[in-house]
Structures are given as structure tokens and as C-alpha cells.
Amino acid sequence: MDKKTIWDLGRDTVEVFRAKPKLRLTLVLDNVRSLNNIGSMFRTSDAFGIERVALCGITATPPSPEIHKTALGAEESVAWEYYASTADCIAALRAEGYTVCVLEQVKGSVELQRFAPQPDGCYAVVVGHEVHGVDQTVVDMADVCLEIPQYGTKHSLNVAVSAGLALWHFAQRLTGGCGIGG
């Protein structure tokens, strides 16, 4: 088998991508410190066609060469907003009718694969700081806390990897596994 070329992939231009319908899904970054992780999450958000990324607290914003290094331009294609406070972001999303899903290891969490988002719903997935996770005040604001089951000796995954798994899960359920528009 031959690898696909860039022309075989038939990717949209930034302008075409921005005009297309998106999943009613927002990724919220609560005090994420690594610019490489931020860029990676922009790139994943582009891949799954989510509507926006909310950058909160100490999370850096574009333009940034370090974000661009891993985003590879996705910081231009994916809409984003900045909030000084993650709590303010959550309040704004709630006012828009979003279900707030915090990705965190907490007592009473729901395993990610067991969570079934409704196709007509709108969701915010909140991920947190690389060492401290999602701030407890934000956890307390969640409609549901989701946890990725793990079977090794480490207690967590990299935040960008966790976000990727969660966004894939939501994209599969919200589109019936067939992409945007199913």
C-alpha cells in the first residue's frame, strides 16, 4: 500500500473549514501550562471538527511559535476564546445550554466509554493542568466527571492524549461514527 499524499487527502482550506458546520463541542483548557500540549489540542480539535477551544487562566493563547509547532496551523482554523477564569468560562457555556463534562479522576466518575452524549446535545469537555489536573472549584461545577480507565503503573495520561481520547469518543457518538453530518 502506498501512503496517501497531501493531494489524496483532499483537505479543506482554512476558510472552507471555518465555514463548515462543527460539532456542538467545546474543549476547555483549565490552566494548561505546556504550549506544546495546547498546540496539540488545537490540532486534535481541528481533526474532529469541534466548534471551539476555550483557553483559561494561565493557558497561553495564539499567536505563539511554540503553540504553532504542534498545532501546525490549527490555531488558525479552530475558533478560540480566552477567559481569565475557568469558572467564568463554565458559567458562559452553561448559559448557552452546554453540558459540562470534566475529564478528571474523582470519586463517582463515569468511565469515558460508558458516557453516551446525546446527538442533539452540546457539550464542553474540560481538561486541566498537567500536574494538578482540573481545579476543584471547576470539578464542583461539572454536570459529569469522566475518567479514562487505565491499567498500567501510571495514574494519568498526558493532558493532550487524554483530550484526544475524549474528543474522539464524543465525535464518534455525536456523528454516529460517520463524521460530521453522519
C-alpha positions in Angstrom: 0.0 0.0 0.0 1.2 3.5 -0.8 0.9 6.3 1.7 -1.6 9.0 0.7 -0.2 12.2 -0.5 -1.4 15.6 0.7 -3.4 15.8 -2.5 -5.0 12.4 -1.9 -6.3 13.6 1.5 -8.3 16.4 -0.1 -8.2 18.7 3.0 -10.2 21.9 3.2 -8.6 25.3 3.2 -8.8 27.2 6.5 -11.6 29.3 5.0 -13.7 26.3 3.9 -13.1 24.6 7.2 -14.2 27.6 9.2 -17.4 27.9 7.2 -18.4 24.2 7.7 -20.8 23.0 10.4 -19.0 21.9 13.6 -19.8 19.5 16.4 -21.5 21.3 19.3 -18.4 20.5 21.3 -16.1 23.0 23.1 -12.7 21.9 24.6 -11.9 23.9 27.8 -8.3 24.1 28.9 -8.1 24.9 32.6 -4.6 26.3 33.3 -2.7 24.1 30.9 0.9 25.2 31.1 2.6 23.5 28.2 2.4 25.4 24.9 3.1 22.1 23.1 0.1 20.5 24.7 -2.0 23.5 23.8 -0.9 23.2 20.2 -1.6 19.5 20.1 -5.1 20.0 21.4 -5.8 22.6 18.7 -4.7 20.1 16.1 -6.9 17.4 17.6 -9.8 19.9 17.7 -9.3 20.6 14.0 -9.2 16.9 13.2 -12.5 16.2 14.9 -14.3 19.4 13.7 -15.2 20.8 17.1 -16.5 24.3 17.3 -14.0 26.0 19.6 -11.3 25.8 22.2 -11.6 27.9 25.4 -8.2 28.9 26.9 -8.5 29.7 30.6 -6.3 31.1 33.3 -2.5 30.6 32.7 -3.2 28.8 29.4 -1.3 30.6 26.7 -3.0 32.0 23.6 -2.0 32.2 19.9 -0.1 33.6 18.2 2.9 31.6 19.6 5.7 29.8 17.8 5.6 27.1 20.5 1.8 26.5 20.0 2.2 26.6 16.3 5.0 23.9 16.4 2.4 21.3 17.4 -0.8 22.9 16.1 0.7 23.1 12.6 -1.8 25.9 11.8 -4.8 24.5 13.6 -4.7 27.6 15.8 -5.8 29.4 12.7 -8.6 27.0 11.7 -10.2 26.3 15.1 -12.1 29.2 16.8 -10.9 30.0 20.3 -11.7 32.3 23.2 -9.7 33.3 26.3 -11.2 33.5 29.8 -9.1 34.8 32.8 -11.2 32.4 34.9 -12.3 28.8 34.0 -15.3 29.3 36.3 -16.4 32.3 34.1 -16.0 30.1 31.0 -18.1 27.4 32.5 -20.8 29.9 33.5 -20.9 31.3 30.0 -21.1 27.8 28.5 -23.9 26.9 30.9 -25.8 30.0 29.8 -25.5 28.7 26.2 -27.0 25.3 27.3 -23.8 23.2 27.4 -23.4 20.1 29.5 -20.1 20.4 31.4 -18.0 17.3 31.3 -14.8 17.4 33.4 -12.2 14.9 32.5 -10.8 14.0 35.9 -10.2 11.2 38.3 -12.8 11.7 41.0 -14.9 9.6 43.3 -18.1 8.8 41.4 -16.7 9.5 37.9 -18.2 7.8 34.8 -15.8 5.8 32.7 -15.5 7.6 29.4 -16.6 4.6 27.3 -19.8 4.4 29.3 -20.8 8.0 28.8 -23.3 8.4 25.9 -23.6 12.0 24.8 -26.9 12.8 23.0 -26.7 13.7 19.3 -28.8 16.8 19.9 -26.8 18.0 22.9 -24.0 20.5 23.3 -21.0 19.6 25.4 -18.0 21.2 27.0 -15.0 18.9 27.8 -12.8 20.4 30.4 -9.1 19.2 30.8 -6.7 20.5 33.3 -3.2 21.4 34.4 -0.5 18.8 33.7 0.4 18.2 37.3 -2.7 19.3 39.4 -5.5 18.4 37.0 -8.7 20.3 36.8 -9.1 22.8 39.7 -11.5 21.5 42.4 -13.8 24.6 42.0 -14.2 23.6 38.3 -14.8 20.0 39.2 -17.5 21.1 41.6 -19.2 22.9 38.6 -19.3 19.7 36.5 -22.5 18.1 35.3 -20.5 14.9 35.0 -16.9 13.8 35.6 -15.5 11.4 33.1 -12.5 9.2 33.7 -10.3 7.2 31.2 -9.7 3.7 32.6 -6.0 2.8 32.9 -4.3 -0.5 33.5 -0.6 0.3 34.0 1.5 1.6 36.8 1.0 5.3 36.0 -2.0 7.1 37.3 -2.6 9.5 34.4 -2.1 10.2 30.7 -0.7 13.3 29.2 -3.4 16.0 29.0 -3.2 16.3 25.2 -3.5 12.5 24.9 -6.5 12.5 27.3 -8.2 15.3 25.4 -7.7 13.4 22.1 -9.3 10.3 23.5 -12.2 12.2 24.9 -12.8 14.3 21.7 -12.7 11.1 19.6 -15.2 9.5 21.9 -17.6 12.5 21.6 -17.1 12.8 17.8 -17.9 9.1 17.4 -21.1 9.3 19.4 -22.3 12.7 18.1 -21.9 11.7 14.5 -22.8 8.0 14.7 -19.1 7.3 13.8 -19.5 8.7 10.3 -18.0 12.2 10.7 -19.8 15.5 10.9 -23.3 15.2 9.3 -23.2 11.4 9.7 
